[in-house]
Amino acid sequence: MKKKMIGRVSALTVAGVMMFGGMQIPAMAATGDSVVQFQKVLQMENAEGANVPNVTYTYTITAGSAIGATANSPEVKAGVGLPTISSVTYTKGDTITQNKVTKNVSITFPDGTFTAPGIYRYVITESENTNTDITDVGTNTRYMDVYVVNDSDGGYKIDATIFTETAVTPTFDKNTKQPTYGGKNSNITDAYTTYELSLDKVVEGNMGNKDQLFNFTINFKGPANTSFTFGDKKVDLDAQGNGSVSLDLADKTAIAEIKGIPSTVTYTVTENVSSSEGYDTTFAVKRGTGTSQSIAKDTAASTSAKVTATSQEMTKADNAVVVTNTKKTVSPTGIALSVTPYALLAGLASALGALFFRRKKLS
């Protein structure tokens, strides 16, 4: 009687001869005699300036459906045994490499799972995540065919694994007679998207000083321990999800841009300007390609030393906020009135002179 065991997974090719003919089939990497892996990928291309979000993925693995052998395709058996599958956790401290973070998911087959060579099919399903800014790229289900061959020790070993997005029926290649699957995909990929908040300062009115720097405070409320990027600085939210940034802007300075903000974050813009300076302050925001909308002032939070806008949610769009300070002064009319008597006297003198010369001419 054969000793029942699982051998080491081949890292690149099938080492032995399958019961249905010799073949070379790529295999997933292995970390142990009974472990195979696939990759979970989190794309960060659309999250410039953001940290890696805190999110955990869990998986289930079940037996797939059997497929009978034909002249053109091998038999595929339903998965057997009770393999286990690990979870994957992403955290703020993870390193982003080439705009993505890749982690391994491990599937462990207990010793004695397989009692005969063949192709065994399993279905792997990824749980839905709760982060609304993370979306699936493709499907969250993979079909895994495990190629089991005779071991040199008289048992059985996993020699290769094939991952596909659909329940593919493998067919024999006409020349090599190897099973072929068409498109294969061993990665389950998600994409993380964040947004940008910009702040622009506009000064209007005949008495507005376009060179004057105005100080602003932006307060944020969002997911705990999240961070954004403001220039070369980080804006960190604490364990309660609170954070802020202070900046100075003038009409002539460049727009301030804060990148990497999740859609669920709320922000409040405050201009620290004294009412004694005589400016009327208004706020407006444009989200994405929409039209600019005015933002009401928070009268309860505003004082004689500052003007605060009502809190705004980022939503799934870039937010462009414009703060306008207007200062107008009407020129006094007293100066014009003070010269009127002199003008009247000059006019009277001119009239009298004309009358004098006219009479002299007549005489």
DOTOR-862929 format. One record per residue (C-alpha): residue number from 1; residue in three letters; x, y, z. Coordinates in Angstrom, 3 decimals. Layout:
// residues N
<rec NUM,ALA,<X,Y,Z>>,
...
// end
This chain:
// residues 363
<rec 1,MET,<0.000,0.000,0.000>>,
<rec 2,LYS,<1.350,3.397,-0.965>>,
<rec 3,LYS,<2.395,5.869,1.677>>,
<rec 4,LYS,<0.017,8.841,1.448>>,
<rec 5,MET,<1.767,12.201,1.471>>,
<rec 6,ILE,<2.066,15.520,-0.290>>,
<rec 7,GLY,<5.366,16.367,-1.904>>,
<rec 8,ARG,<6.981,19.730,-2.526>>,
<rec 9,VAL,<5.333,21.862,-5.178>>,
<rec 10,SER,<7.480,22.354,-8.251>>,
<rec 11,ALA,<8.399,26.030,-8.605>>,
<rec 12,LEU,<8.485,26.136,-12.376>>,
<rec 13,THR,<7.570,22.945,-14.211>>,
<rec 14,VAL,<6.033,19.546,-13.768>>,
<rec 15,ALA,<8.813,17.247,-12.648>>,
<rec 16,GLY,<7.129,13.955,-13.377>>,
<rec 17,VAL,<4.904,12.359,-15.947>>,
<rec 18,MET,<1.175,12.753,-15.450>>,
<rec 19,MET,<-1.012,9.704,-15.733>>,
<rec 20,PHE,<-2.484,11.157,-18.899>>,
<rec 21,GLY,<0.811,11.882,-20.616>>,
<rec 22,GLY,<4.044,13.881,-20.167>>,
<rec 23,MET,<3.643,17.637,-19.963>>,
<rec 24,GLN,<5.246,20.884,-18.787>>,
<rec 25,ILE,<2.810,23.037,-16.794>>,
<rec 26,PRO,<3.784,26.194,-14.898>>,
<rec 27,ALA,<3.311,25.894,-11.136>>,
<rec 28,MET,<2.884,28.436,-8.384>>,
<rec 29,ALA,<5.697,28.973,-5.912>>,
<rec 30,ALA,<5.645,26.986,-2.712>>,
<rec 31,THR,<6.713,27.715,0.840>>,
<rec 32,GLY,<6.422,24.166,2.134>>,
<rec 33,ASP,<5.619,20.567,1.256>>,
<rec 34,SER,<1.880,21.120,1.395>>,
<rec 35,VAL,<1.472,24.810,0.572>>,
<rec 36,VAL,<0.740,26.571,-2.709>>,
<rec 37,GLN,<0.217,30.293,-3.175>>,
<rec 38,PHE,<-1.431,32.903,-5.325>>,
<rec 39,GLN,<-1.076,36.679,-5.140>>,
<rec 40,LYS,<-3.342,39.435,-3.935>>,
<rec 41,VAL,<-2.565,42.770,-5.602>>,
<rec 42,LEU,<-3.712,46.219,-4.449>>,
<rec 43,GLN,<-3.177,48.821,-7.158>>,
<rec 44,MET,<-2.313,52.351,-6.002>>,
<rec 45,GLU,<-2.050,54.174,-9.347>>,
<rec 46,ASN,<-5.130,56.260,-8.590>>,
<rec 47,ALA,<-4.155,57.010,-4.997>>,
<rec 48,GLU,<-1.277,59.475,-5.349>>,
<rec 49,GLY,<-0.223,60.833,-1.993>>,
<rec 50,ALA,<-2.195,58.239,-0.010>>,
<rec 51,ASN,<-1.013,55.632,2.435>>,
<rec 52,VAL,<-1.974,51.974,1.998>>,
<rec 53,PRO,<-5.478,51.573,3.455>>,
<rec 54,ASN,<-6.166,49.278,6.385>>,
<rec 55,VAL,<-8.131,46.389,4.910>>,
<rec 56,THR,<-8.314,42.619,5.408>>,
<rec 57,TYR,<-9.374,40.025,2.853>>,
<rec 58,THR,<-10.567,36.553,3.791>>,
<rec 59,TYR,<-11.095,33.599,1.503>>,
<rec 60,THR,<-13.089,30.399,1.254>>,
<rec 61,ILE,<-12.051,27.295,-0.652>>,
<rec 62,THR,<-14.545,24.654,-1.760>>,
<rec 63,ALA,<-14.577,21.684,-4.125>>,
<rec 64,GLY,<-15.228,22.517,-7.761>>,
<rec 65,SER,<-17.359,20.513,-10.175>>,
<rec 66,ALA,<-15.955,17.410,-11.842>>,
<rec 67,ILE,<-15.514,17.266,-15.621>>,
<rec 68,GLY,<-15.458,13.957,-17.459>>,
<rec 69,ALA,<-12.606,13.015,-19.789>>,
<rec 70,THR,<-13.022,13.183,-23.560>>,
<rec 71,ALA,<-10.754,12.553,-26.516>>,
<rec 72,ASN,<-9.788,16.233,-26.427>>,
<rec 73,SER,<-9.677,16.960,-22.695>>,
<rec 74,PRO,<-8.491,15.274,-19.480>>,
<rec 75,GLU,<-10.665,14.328,-16.555>>,
<rec 76,VAL,<-10.967,16.978,-13.858>>,
<rec 77,LYS,<-11.994,15.671,-10.438>>,
<rec 78,ALA,<-13.847,17.567,-7.749>>,
<rec 79,GLY,<-11.504,18.798,-5.034>>,
<rec 80,VAL,<-11.023,16.534,-2.036>>,
<rec 81,GLY,<-9.977,16.943,1.577>>,
<rec 82,LEU,<-10.131,20.023,3.777>>,
<rec 83,PRO,<-7.506,22.502,2.595>>,
<rec 84,THR,<-7.197,25.757,4.527>>,
<rec 85,ILE,<-6.526,29.218,3.132>>,
<rec 86,SER,<-4.917,32.239,4.771>>,
<rec 87,SER,<-6.193,35.808,4.918>>,
<rec 88,VAL,<-4.389,38.951,3.738>>,
<rec 89,THR,<-4.114,42.207,5.687>>,
<rec 90,TYR,<-2.956,45.547,4.288>>,
<rec 91,THR,<-1.844,48.296,6.677>>,
<rec 92,LYS,<-0.641,51.893,6.551>>,
<rec 93,GLY,<2.979,50.804,6.952>>,
<rec 94,ASP,<3.054,48.580,3.858>>,
<rec 95,THR,<5.541,49.555,1.166>>,
<rec 96,ILE,<4.212,50.629,-2.228>>,
<rec 97,THR,<6.332,49.238,-5.076>>,
<rec 98,GLN,<5.656,50.346,-8.640>>,
<rec 99,ASN,<2.272,51.740,-7.614>>,
<rec 100,LYS,<1.035,48.508,-6.052>>,
<rec 101,VAL,<1.270,46.304,-2.991>>,
<rec 102,THR,<1.459,42.549,-3.563>>,
<rec 103,LYS,<0.911,39.889,-0.908>>,
<rec 104,ASN,<0.774,36.098,-0.949>>,
<rec 105,VAL,<-2.229,33.997,-0.049>>,
<rec 106,SER,<-1.309,30.489,1.114>>,
<rec 107,ILE,<-3.372,27.341,0.645>>,
<rec 108,THR,<-2.395,24.424,2.873>>,
<rec 109,PHE,<-3.249,20.824,2.003>>,
<rec 110,PRO,<-2.996,18.512,5.033>>,
<rec 111,ASP,<-0.855,15.420,4.670>>,
<rec 112,GLY,<-2.869,12.579,3.147>>,
<rec 113,THR,<-5.302,14.815,1.240>>,
<rec 114,PHE,<-4.740,13.028,-2.069>>,
<rec 115,THR,<-4.993,9.265,-2.508>>,
<rec 116,ALA,<-4.611,9.086,-6.278>>,
<rec 117,PRO,<-3.001,11.120,-9.059>>,
<rec 118,GLY,<-5.137,13.409,-11.205>>,
<rec 119,ILE,<-6.382,16.955,-11.655>>,
<rec 120,TYR,<-8.436,18.237,-8.711>>,
<rec 121,ARG,<-10.532,21.395,-8.998>>,
<rec 122,TYR,<-11.222,23.877,-6.204>>,
<rec 123,VAL,<-13.085,27.200,-6.118>>,
<rec 124,ILE,<-11.552,30.124,-4.208>>,
<rec 125,THR,<-13.762,33.084,-3.317>>,
<rec 126,GLU,<-12.581,36.373,-1.838>>,
<rec 127,SER,<-14.715,38.214,0.715>>,
<rec 128,GLU,<-16.076,41.647,-0.072>>,
<rec 129,ASN,<-14.113,44.458,1.580>>,
<rec 130,THR,<-15.803,47.306,3.423>>,
<rec 131,ASN,<-13.687,50.144,2.017>>,
<rec 132,THR,<-15.822,52.031,-0.502>>,
<rec 133,ASP,<-12.740,53.436,-2.264>>,
<rec 134,ILE,<-11.476,49.939,-3.173>>,
<rec 135,THR,<-12.951,48.318,-6.268>>,
<rec 136,ASP,<-12.514,44.893,-7.856>>,
<rec 137,VAL,<-10.406,44.645,-10.995>>,
<rec 138,GLY,<-11.982,41.607,-12.620>>,
<rec 139,THR,<-13.692,38.979,-10.492>>,
<rec 140,ASN,<-13.013,37.901,-6.912>>,
<rec 141,THR,<-13.328,34.175,-7.713>>,
<rec 142,ARG,<-10.584,31.858,-8.934>>,
<rec 143,TYR,<-10.799,28.263,-10.094>>,
<rec 144,MET,<-7.735,26.293,-9.095>>,
<rec 145,ASP,<-6.766,23.002,-10.761>>,
<rec 146,VAL,<-4.259,21.056,-8.684>>,
<rec 147,TYR,<-2.110,18.568,-10.604>>,
<rec 148,VAL,<-1.213,15.606,-8.385>>,
<rec 149,VAL,<1.344,13.005,-9.483>>,
<rec 150,ASN,<3.030,9.947,-8.058>>,
<rec 151,ASP,<5.806,10.705,-5.616>>,
<rec 152,SER,<9.160,8.940,-5.734>>,
<rec 153,ASP,<8.578,7.806,-2.151>>,
<rec 154,GLY,<5.447,5.921,-3.111>>,
<rec 155,GLY,<2.962,8.635,-2.185>>,
<rec 156,TYR,<1.542,11.606,-4.044>>,
<rec 157,LYS,<2.640,15.183,-4.520>>,
<rec 158,ILE,<1.309,18.417,-5.955>>,
<rec 159,ASP,<3.250,19.125,-9.110>>,
<rec 160,ALA,<1.463,22.192,-10.460>>,
<rec 161,THR,<-1.499,24.475,-9.934>>,
<rec 162,ILE,<-3.425,26.426,-12.568>>,
<rec 163,PHE,<-5.628,29.415,-11.729>>,
<rec 164,THR,<-8.392,30.733,-14.005>>,
<rec 165,GLU,<-11.182,33.302,-13.634>>,
<rec 166,THR,<-13.839,30.970,-15.047>>,
<rec 167,ALA,<-14.516,27.243,-14.900>>,
<rec 168,VAL,<-12.421,26.386,-17.946>>,
<rec 169,THR,<-12.447,22.898,-19.460>>,
<rec 170,PRO,<-8.785,22.213,-20.343>>,
<rec 171,THR,<-8.096,20.811,-23.795>>,
<rec 172,PHE,<-5.123,18.889,-25.153>>,
<rec 173,ASP,<-2.693,20.787,-27.336>>,
<rec 174,LYS,<-2.602,19.127,-30.739>>,
<rec 175,ASN,<1.192,19.055,-30.845>>,
<rec 176,THR,<2.350,18.654,-27.247>>,
<rec 177,LYS,<-0.751,16.894,-25.919>>,
<rec 178,GLN,<-0.486,19.069,-22.814>>,
<rec 179,PRO,<-3.672,20.449,-21.238>>,
<rec 180,THR,<-4.176,24.102,-22.207>>,
<rec 181,TYR,<-6.422,26.663,-20.514>>,
<rec 182,GLY,<-6.305,29.786,-22.631>>,
<rec 183,GLY,<-6.161,32.766,-20.277>>,
<rec 184,LYS,<-4.784,32.064,-16.798>>,
<rec 185,ASN,<-4.792,34.462,-13.893>>,
<rec 186,SER,<-3.295,33.655,-10.515>>,
<rec 187,ASN,<-3.738,37.193,-9.138>>,
<rec 188,ILE,<-6.813,38.688,-7.534>>,
<rec 189,THR,<-6.503,42.437,-8.004>>,
<rec 190,ASP,<-8.239,45.437,-6.438>>,
<rec 191,ALA,<-7.691,49.149,-7.048>>,
<rec 192,TYR,<-7.614,51.907,-4.427>>,
<rec 193,THR,<-8.723,55.409,-5.471>>,
<rec 194,THR,<-8.343,58.644,-3.515>>,
<rec 195,TYR,<-8.978,62.289,-4.298>>,
<rec 196,GLU,<-7.448,65.767,-4.143>>,
<rec 197,LEU,<-8.460,68.861,-2.221>>,
<rec 198,SER,<-7.193,72.174,-3.605>>,
<rec 199,LEU,<-7.478,75.610,-2.015>>,
<rec 200,ASP,<-7.254,78.840,-3.986>>,
<rec 201,LYS,<-7.225,82.407,-2.676>>,
<rec 202,VAL,<-8.867,85.265,-4.584>>,
<rec 203,VAL,<-8.817,88.927,-3.527>>,
<rec 204,GLU,<-11.239,91.346,-5.152>>,
<rec 205,GLY,<-12.364,94.947,-4.753>>,
<rec 206,ASN,<-10.679,98.287,-5.225>>,
<rec 207,MET,<-9.122,98.117,-1.753>>,
<rec 208,GLY,<-8.190,94.409,-1.750>>,
<rec 209,ASN,<-4.502,93.673,-1.246>>,
<rec 210,LYS,<-3.514,90.936,-3.684>>,
<rec 211,ASP,<-0.064,90.618,-2.102>>,
<rec 212,GLN,<-1.372,89.988,1.401>>,
<rec 213,LEU,<-0.898,86.486,2.823>>,
<rec 214,PHE,<-3.930,85.003,4.532>>,
<rec 215,ASN,<-3.636,82.111,6.984>>,
<rec 216,PHE,<-5.901,79.068,6.703>>,
<rec 217,THR,<-6.600,76.033,8.846>>,
<rec 218,ILE,<-8.165,72.937,7.303>>,
<rec 219,ASN,<-9.523,70.391,9.770>>,
<rec 220,PHE,<-10.099,66.804,8.619>>,
<rec 221,LYS,<-12.223,63.973,9.954>>,
<rec 222,GLY,<-11.886,60.491,8.459>>,
<rec 223,PRO,<-10.605,56.924,8.882>>,
<rec 224,ALA,<-8.272,56.527,11.851>>,
<rec 225,ASN,<-4.524,56.656,11.163>>,
<rec 226,THR,<-4.984,57.744,7.554>>,
<rec 227,SER,<-2.481,60.130,5.980>>,
<rec 228,PHE,<-2.532,62.515,2.995>>,
<rec 229,THR,<0.210,64.474,1.263>>,
<rec 230,PHE,<0.562,68.262,1.212>>,
<rec 231,GLY,<3.629,69.119,-0.830>>,
<rec 232,ASP,<6.515,67.318,0.875>>,
<rec 233,LYS,<4.631,66.968,4.158>>,
<rec 234,LYS,<2.249,64.383,5.549>>,
<rec 235,VAL,<-1.151,65.233,6.987>>,
<rec 236,ASP,<-1.834,62.535,9.571>>,
<rec 237,LEU,<-5.162,61.641,11.137>>,
<rec 238,ASP,<-4.894,60.324,14.682>>,
<rec 239,ALA,<-6.492,57.256,16.251>>,
<rec 240,GLN,<-9.787,59.167,16.450>>,
<rec 241,GLY,<-9.561,60.163,12.791>>,
<rec 242,ASN,<-8.806,63.842,13.411>>,
<rec 243,GLY,<-6.106,65.938,11.753>>,
<rec 244,SER,<-5.395,69.409,10.409>>,
<rec 245,VAL,<-3.076,71.465,8.240>>,
<rec 246,SER,<-2.165,75.163,8.376>>,
<rec 247,LEU,<-1.116,77.147,5.305>>,
<rec 248,ASP,<-0.748,80.695,3.965>>,
<rec 249,LEU,<-2.109,81.896,0.630>>,
<rec 250,ALA,<-2.262,85.174,-1.265>>,
<rec 251,ASP,<-4.109,86.037,-4.435>>,
<rec 252,LYS,<-0.842,85.742,-6.365>>,
<rec 253,THR,<0.429,82.508,-4.813>>,
<rec 254,ALA,<-0.020,79.031,-6.273>>,
<rec 255,ILE,<-3.034,76.904,-5.390>>,
<rec 256,ALA,<-2.475,74.592,-2.411>>,
<rec 257,GLU,<-3.047,70.900,-3.211>>,
<rec 258,ILE,<-3.580,68.067,-0.723>>,
<rec 259,LYS,<-3.540,64.611,-2.315>>,
<rec 260,GLY,<-4.490,61.090,-1.296>>,
<rec 261,ILE,<-7.763,61.836,0.517>>,
<rec 262,PRO,<-10.396,59.078,0.809>>,
<rec 263,SER,<-13.927,59.891,-0.342>>,
<rec 264,THR,<-15.405,59.553,3.146>>,
<rec 265,VAL,<-13.218,62.267,4.676>>,
<rec 266,THR,<-14.886,65.521,5.727>>,
<rec 267,TYR,<-13.045,68.834,5.889>>,
<rec 268,THR,<-13.648,72.307,7.293>>,
<rec 269,VAL,<-11.877,75.396,5.928>>,
<rec 270,THR,<-11.217,78.347,8.246>>,
<rec 271,GLU,<-9.656,81.653,7.216>>,
<rec 272,ASN,<-7.944,83.305,10.142>>,
<rec 273,VAL,<-8.680,86.914,9.247>>,
<rec 274,SER,<-9.859,89.665,11.587>>,
<rec 275,SER,<-13.130,91.374,10.825>>,
<rec 276,SER,<-11.356,94.700,11.485>>,
<rec 277,GLU,<-9.520,94.282,8.160>>,
<rec 278,GLY,<-12.785,94.951,6.369>>,
<rec 279,TYR,<-12.921,91.923,4.099>>,
<rec 280,ASP,<-16.101,90.102,3.153>>,
<rec 281,THR,<-15.197,86.387,2.897>>,
<rec 282,THR,<-17.064,83.820,0.791>>,
<rec 283,PHE,<-16.437,80.125,0.099>>,
<rec 284,ALA,<-17.185,77.974,-2.957>>,
<rec 285,VAL,<-16.362,74.424,-4.048>>,
<rec 286,LYS,<-16.290,72.637,-7.386>>,
<rec 287,ARG,<-16.401,68.830,-7.293>>,
<rec 288,GLY,<-14.920,67.011,-10.254>>,
<rec 289,THR,<-16.298,68.392,-13.507>>,
<rec 290,GLY,<-19.367,69.869,-11.826>>,
<rec 291,THR,<-20.210,73.527,-11.407>>,
<rec 292,SER,<-19.013,75.688,-8.546>>,
<rec 293,GLN,<-21.338,75.767,-5.541>>,
<rec 294,SER,<-21.248,78.254,-2.703>>,
<rec 295,ILE,<-20.452,76.999,0.800>>,
<rec 296,ALA,<-22.334,78.529,3.676>>,
<rec 297,LYS,<-20.485,80.029,6.595>>,
<rec 298,ASP,<-20.605,78.311,9.960>>,
<rec 299,THR,<-21.798,81.258,12.002>>,
<rec 300,ALA,<-21.449,79.384,15.281>>,
<rec 301,ALA,<-17.778,78.592,14.634>>,
<rec 302,SER,<-16.897,81.984,13.132>>,
<rec 303,THR,<-15.638,84.829,15.327>>,
<rec 304,SER,<-14.241,88.322,14.910>>,
<rec 305,ALA,<-10.831,86.670,14.375>>,
<rec 306,LYS,<-11.794,83.994,11.839>>,
<rec 307,VAL,<-14.350,82.935,9.256>>,
<rec 308,THR,<-15.233,79.215,9.096>>,
<rec 309,ALA,<-17.093,77.426,6.318>>,
<rec 310,THR,<-19.521,74.593,6.980>>,
<rec 311,SER,<-18.075,71.064,6.903>>,
<rec 312,GLN,<-17.866,69.351,3.503>>,
<rec 313,GLU,<-17.489,65.686,2.489>>,
<rec 314,MET,<-14.981,64.854,-0.249>>,
<rec 315,THR,<-17.240,62.319,-2.037>>,
<rec 316,LYS,<-15.777,60.449,-5.010>>,
<rec 317,ALA,<-14.413,63.561,-6.723>>,
<rec 318,ASP,<-11.605,66.082,-6.518>>,
<rec 319,ASN,<-12.659,69.159,-4.526>>,
<rec 320,ALA,<-11.526,72.631,-5.642>>,
<rec 321,VAL,<-12.266,75.215,-2.954>>,
<rec 322,VAL,<-11.992,78.938,-3.650>>,
<rec 323,VAL,<-11.979,81.486,-0.819>>,
<rec 324,THR,<-12.701,85.026,-1.982>>,
<rec 325,ASN,<-12.005,88.156,0.060>>,
<rec 326,THR,<-13.675,91.308,-1.193>>,
<rec 327,LYS,<-12.879,94.814,0.056>>,
<rec 328,LYS,<-14.469,97.823,-1.555>>,
<rec 329,THR,<-14.415,101.502,-0.553>>,
<rec 330,VAL,<-16.448,104.247,-2.251>>,
<rec 331,SER,<-14.461,107.472,-2.739>>,
<rec 332,PRO,<-15.843,110.315,-0.572>>,
<rec 333,THR,<-17.897,113.001,-2.348>>,
<rec 334,GLY,<-16.844,115.968,-0.096>>,
<rec 335,ILE,<-13.867,116.950,-2.247>>,
<rec 336,ALA,<-15.992,117.390,-5.327>>,
<rec 337,LEU,<-18.507,119.505,-3.381>>,
<rec 338,SER,<-15.756,121.751,-1.956>>,
<rec 339,VAL,<-14.653,122.986,-5.399>>,
<rec 340,THR,<-18.160,123.768,-6.608>>,
<rec 341,PRO,<-18.301,127.371,-5.257>>,
<rec 342,TYR,<-14.998,128.183,-6.932>>,
<rec 343,ALA,<-16.251,126.780,-10.181>>,
<rec 344,LEU,<-19.377,128.911,-9.918>>,
<rec 345,LEU,<-17.326,132.045,-9.206>>,
<rec 346,ALA,<-15.084,131.324,-12.173>>,
<rec 347,GLY,<-18.115,130.889,-14.366>>,
<rec 348,LEU,<-19.641,134.157,-13.142>>,
<rec 349,ALA,<-16.416,136.066,-13.768>>,
<rec 350,SER,<-16.273,134.743,-17.272>>,
<rec 351,ALA,<-19.837,135.785,-17.956>>,
<rec 352,LEU,<-19.272,139.296,-16.616>>,
<rec 353,GLY,<-16.113,139.680,-18.678>>,
<rec 354,ALA,<-17.931,138.697,-21.831>>,
<rec 355,LEU,<-20.691,141.182,-21.090>>,
<rec 356,PHE,<-18.133,143.988,-20.476>>,
<rec 357,PHE,<-16.367,143.455,-23.776>>,
<rec 358,ARG,<-19.668,143.191,-25.648>>,
<rec 359,ARG,<-20.854,146.558,-24.280>>,
<rec 360,LYS,<-17.534,148.175,-25.061>>,
<rec 361,LYS,<-17.749,146.989,-28.625>>,
<rec 362,LEU,<-21.260,148.345,-29.028>>,
<rec 363,SER,<-20.214,151.820,-27.739>>,
// end
